[in-house]
Amino acid sequence: MTQPNLSEQTMALLAHSWQGGQYAYFWTPDGEPYFSKRYQEERIAKVSLWFPLTRRWPTVPAAWHERNVYFGVHPTSSAGEHWQRARIGTVATVNSLFAEFDAEDYGSKAAIWEHLQSLPIFPTCIVDSGGGLHCYWWLNEQYIINDENRAYMKRCQAAWVDMVGGDDGAKDLARVLRLPGWQNRKPERGPDFPTVQVMELNPRRIFPFSRIKALVDERIAEDEAHEHQRIAEDRARTAEVASGAAESLLDWAVRHANTGSRHSLALWLAGRLKAEGLAPWAASSVMREFARQVTLPGTRSLDDVEMDKVVSYVWSTQ
């Protein structure tokens, strides 16, 4: 292939996407092979090229010209290491919402285009990824991310993908998407690998965040209602288990507390409660009751903090 480059449209997409941030990066999952001591096998390195936005952007390395290349959609407040991608906690600003549409889900790219025309608002930028379309809805002002609004924007982006019918696996704030100008080199796309390219970009088609918010807040409320219902059902199931198996396990542990280490029994009890399907908060309640019942005059007191630590240990290691 000829040497890829950043077209004017791609530069415009990146410039808008990275407004207000301190750092951005290009990323490839197709780095050099290395031997993983942890997994005892050869793996391919995933590599990030981080750079400050206060200086001229670097060129994509020549070694990446025949690799899959992506860019971090949102700029960050700090740079990562060369093996790290952005984290949601470092996203600095959001200048657009995005959604990824897979041609396999819709039957064809033409069908995706027809679907886009049925949405409440048409995307500002549409990129042919080689396997579908990546769409961006530009905001007319920077949405600066802080600890107070980060969780809301995370829900907003996810709800937007749900609302427009995008790929459910591509809706996080730390998302990378394909860089136009480079090929989609997934094996199934070869041997004539398609070049990712901007199909349409209308920089005058921008939207106030209030319009996006009006569209997604109802979806967010529905998602939260479903989550509350799921939690309530989980608590009901946990309570049912706790009234049966947990009670008998607690009774057995208390009766045998004088025959061995109370700490070892606490670990055993926590492990059995986890195996019975109790949620950590419910297990902590049982464990605290165990501590109260086995703390006798003249023995070291077992407190709630110690029991909570036992639960945390068991849930993180077993």
C-alpha positions in Angstrom: 0.0 0.0 0.0 1.1 3.6 -0.5 2.2 5.5 2.6 -1.0 6.5 4.5 -1.4 10.1 5.7 -3.8 12.2 7.7 -6.2 13.9 5.2 -7.7 17.3 5.8 -11.0 15.6 6.9 -9.2 13.3 9.3 -7.2 16.3 10.7 -10.5 18.1 11.2 -12.0 15.1 13.0 -9.0 14.8 15.3 -8.8 18.5 16.0 -12.4 18.7 17.0 -12.2 15.5 19.1 -9.1 16.6 21.0 -10.2 20.1 22.0 -9.6 21.1 25.6 -7.3 18.2 26.5 -3.7 18.0 27.4 -2.8 14.6 25.8 -3.9 12.3 23.0 -2.6 9.1 21.4 -2.5 6.8 18.5 -2.7 3.0 19.3 -2.1 -0.2 17.5 -2.8 -3.8 18.7 -0.2 -5.1 16.3 3.1 -4.3 18.0 6.2 -6.5 18.1 6.0 -10.1 19.4 7.3 -10.8 23.0 7.3 -13.7 25.4 4.9 -13.3 28.3 6.4 -14.8 31.5 3.0 -14.6 33.1 1.2 -16.6 30.5 4.2 -18.6 29.3 3.5 -17.9 25.6 4.4 -15.5 22.8 2.1 -12.5 22.5 1.8 -9.4 20.4 2.4 -6.1 22.1 -0.3 -3.4 22.0 1.4 0.0 21.7 0.3 3.5 22.4 2.0 6.6 21.0 1.2 9.4 23.5 1.8 13.1 22.8 1.0 16.5 24.3 -1.6 18.5 22.4 0.4 21.7 23.1 2.8 20.8 20.4 2.6 19.6 16.8 1.2 16.1 16.6 3.7 13.4 15.7 3.4 11.4 12.5 2.2 7.8 12.8 5.3 5.6 12.9 6.3 4.2 9.5 6.4 0.7 11.1 2.6 1.0 11.7 1.7 1.6 8.0 0.6 -2.0 7.5 -1.0 -2.4 10.9 -4.4 -1.6 12.4 -4.2 1.9 13.8 -6.7 3.7 16.1 -6.9 7.0 17.9 -8.2 7.8 21.4 -11.6 9.5 20.8 -11.4 11.8 23.8 -8.3 13.7 25.0 -6.9 13.1 28.5 -5.5 15.1 31.4 -2.4 12.9 31.6 -0.3 10.6 29.4 0.0 6.9 29.9 2.9 4.6 29.3 3.5 3.1 25.8 1.7 -0.1 26.8 -1.3 1.8 28.2 -4.5 3.1 26.7 -6.5 5.9 28.2 -8.6 5.3 31.3 -12.1 6.8 31.9 -10.7 8.5 35.0 -8.2 10.6 32.9 -10.6 11.7 30.1 -10.5 15.5 30.1 -13.2 16.7 27.7 -15.9 15.3 25.5 -16.4 17.1 22.2 -18.6 14.5 20.5 -20.6 11.4 21.1 -19.9 8.4 18.9 -21.4 5.1 17.9 -20.0 2.1 16.0 -22.2 0.2 13.5 -21.2 -3.3 12.3 -22.4 -4.2 8.8 -22.9 -7.8 10.0 -25.5 -6.5 12.4 -27.4 -4.6 9.8 -26.8 -6.7 6.7 -24.8 -4.0 4.8 -23.3 -0.6 5.0 -26.2 0.7 2.9 -28.6 -0.6 5.5 -26.7 1.2 8.2 -26.9 4.5 6.2 -30.6 4.0 5.8 -30.8 3.5 9.6 -28.8 6.7 10.3 -31.4 8.7 8.3 -34.1 7.5 10.6 -32.4 8.8 13.7 -33.5 12.1 15.5 -30.2 13.7 14.4 -27.8 12.7 11.6 -24.1 12.4 12.4 -21.6 15.1 11.8 -18.9 12.7 10.6 -19.3 9.2 9.2 -16.2 7.0 8.7 -16.2 3.8 6.7 -14.2 1.4 9.0 -14.0 -1.4 6.4 -16.4 -3.5 8.4 -19.1 -0.9 9.1 -19.5 2.8 9.9 -18.1 4.8 12.8 -20.3 7.9 13.5 -19.6 11.1 15.5 -22.1 13.7 16.6 -20.1 16.9 17.3 -21.0 19.2 20.2 -20.9 22.9 19.7 -18.9 23.4 22.9 -16.5 21.5 25.0 -18.0 19.4 27.8 -15.2 19.5 30.4 -15.1 16.3 32.5 -14.6 16.4 36.3 -15.2 14.0 39.2 -18.7 15.4 39.6 -20.0 14.8 36.1 -17.8 11.9 34.9 -20.3 9.2 36.0 -23.1 11.0 34.2 -21.2 11.4 30.9 -20.3 7.7 31.1 -24.0 6.9 31.3 -24.8 9.4 28.6 -22.4 7.9 26.1 -23.6 4.4 26.8 -27.3 5.5 26.6 -26.5 7.3 23.3 -25.1 4.1 21.8 -28.2 2.2 23.0 -30.6 4.8 21.6 -29.0 5.0 18.1 -28.6 1.2 17.8 -24.8 1.1 17.9 -22.5 -1.7 18.9 -23.1 -2.4 22.6 -19.5 -3.4 23.1 -18.2 0.0 22.0 -19.6 2.7 24.2 -17.0 3.5 26.9 -15.5 7.0 27.3 -12.0 5.6 26.9 -12.8 4.2 23.5 -10.4 4.0 20.6 -11.8 4.0 17.0 -10.1 3.4 13.7 -7.9 6.1 12.2 -8.9 7.1 8.7 -6.2 6.6 6.1 -5.0 3.3 7.5 -6.2 -0.1 6.5 -8.6 -2.4 8.4 -6.2 -5.4 8.5 -8.4 -7.9 10.3 -7.6 -11.3 8.7 -11.1 -11.7 7.4 -10.8 -8.4 5.4 -7.8 -9.6 3.4 -6.1 -10.0 1.1 -7.4 -6.7 -0.3 -7.6 -4.9 3.0 -10.0 -1.9 2.9 -8.7 1.5 3.8 -10.6 3.3 6.5 -11.9 6.6 5.1 -14.1 9.5 6.0 -17.4 9.2 4.0 -19.0 12.4 5.1 -18.0 15.4 7.3 -20.2 18.4 7.7 -18.6 20.7 10.4 -21.7 22.9 10.4 -23.8 20.0 11.6 -23.1 20.4 15.3 -25.3 20.1 18.3 -25.8 21.8 21.7 -25.3 19.3 24.5 -28.8 20.2 25.8 -30.3 18.6 22.7 -28.3 15.4 23.3 -29.2 15.4 26.9 -32.9 15.7 26.2 -32.7 12.6 24.0 -30.7 10.4 26.3 -32.0 11.4 29.8 -35.2 9.3 29.3 -33.0 6.3 28.3 -30.7 6.8 31.3 -33.8 6.9 33.6 -35.0 3.6 32.1 -31.6 2.0 32.5 -31.4 3.1 36.1 -34.9 1.8 36.8 -33.9 -1.6 35.3 -30.7 -1.6 37.4 -32.7 -0.8 40.6 -35.0 -3.7 39.8 -32.1 -6.0 39.3 -30.5 -5.0 42.6 -33.9 -5.5 44.4 -34.2 -9.0 42.8 -30.6 -9.8 43.8 -31.3 -8.7 47.4 -34.5 -10.8 47.5 -32.6 -13.9 46.2 -29.8 -13.2 48.7 -32.2 -12.8 51.6 -33.9 -16.1 50.6 -30.5 -17.9 50.7 -29.5 -16.1 53.9 -32.5 -17.3 55.7 -31.7 -20.9 54.8 -28.2 -22.1 54.0 -26.5 -19.1 55.6 -28.3 -19.6 58.9 -27.2 -23.3 59.1 -23.6 -22.4 58.0 -23.4 -19.8 60.7 -24.8 -22.2 63.3 -22.3 -24.8 62.4 -19.4 -22.4 62.5 -20.4 -21.0 65.9 -20.8 -24.5 67.4 -17.2 -25.5 66.3 -15.5 -22.2 67.2 -14.0 -23.7 70.3 -12.4 -26.6 68.5 -9.9 -24.5 66.4 -8.9 -21.1 65.1 -11.7 -18.7 64.9 -10.0 -16.9 62.0 -9.7 -20.1 60.0 -13.4 -20.7 60.7 -14.2 -17.2 59.6 -12.4 -17.8 56.3 -14.3 -21.1 55.8 -17.6 -19.5 56.6 -17.0 -16.6 54.2 -16.0 -19.0 51.5 -19.2 -21.1 51.9 -21.3 -18.0 51.9 -19.8 -16.9 48.7 -20.3 -20.4 47.2 -24.0 -20.2 48.2 -24.4 -17.0 46.1 -24.6 -14.4 48.8 -23.7 -10.8 47.9 -20.7 -9.4 49.8 -22.9 -7.0 51.8 -25.1 -9.9 53.0 -22.1 -12.1 53.8 -20.6 -9.2 55.9 -23.8 -9.2 57.9 -23.5 -12.9 58.6 -19.9 -12.7 59.4 -20.4 -9.8 61.9 -23.0 -12.0 63.7 -20.4 -14.8 63.7 -17.9 -12.5 65.4 -20.4 -11.4 68.0 -21.4 -15.0 68.9 -17.9 -16.4 69.2 -16.4 -13.5 71.1 -16.5 -14.8 74.7 -15.2 -13.3 78.0 -11.5 -13.7 78.2 -11.0 -14.1 74.4 -9.8 -11.5 71.9 -12.6 -9.6 70.4 -13.4 -10.1 66.8 -14.9 -6.8 65.4 -16.9 -5.8 62.3 -13.8 -4.3 60.6 -12.0 -7.6 60.8 -15.0 -9.6 59.4 -15.4 -7.1 56.5 -11.7 -7.7 55.7 -12.3 -11.4 55.6 -15.2 -11.0 53.2 -13.1 -8.6 51.0 -10.2 -11.1 50.9 -12.4 -14.1 50.1 -14.4 -12.3 47.4 -11.2 -11.1 45.7 -9.2 -14.3 45.9 -11.6 -17.3 45.7 
